[in-house]
Amino acid sequence: MARIKQNHGAIDGEILRGFVERLERLEEQHKQINADMSEIYSEAKSAGYDPKFIKKVIKLRAADPEKVSEYNELLKMYCNAIGVQMEFDFG
């Protein structure tokens, strides 16, 4: 494919097409993964689990333990400031 001059630069159509096609393939894979995840969340919900909390558990497991600890401390401080007792930790 011919090069196209634009803004004092050149666009190589074949290289650009390669990037676009690779990204399109990844988008399709991404859609399939999202569909698979939705199916698993539906299965979990059918088994009596709350997907909202499963997502939170996954997020906590992936988080830096130091940041989770900092989050817990700040949450406790804010709750204590308004008189809410917190009996649990996230993490």
PyMOL commands that set and color helices and strands:
alter all, ss='L'
color gray80, all
select helices_A, chain A and resi 13-46+51-62+65-81
alter helices_A, ss='H'
color red, helices_A
select strands_A, chain A and resi 3-6+9-12
alter strands_A, ss='S'
color yellow, strands_A
deselect
rebuild
show_as cartoon
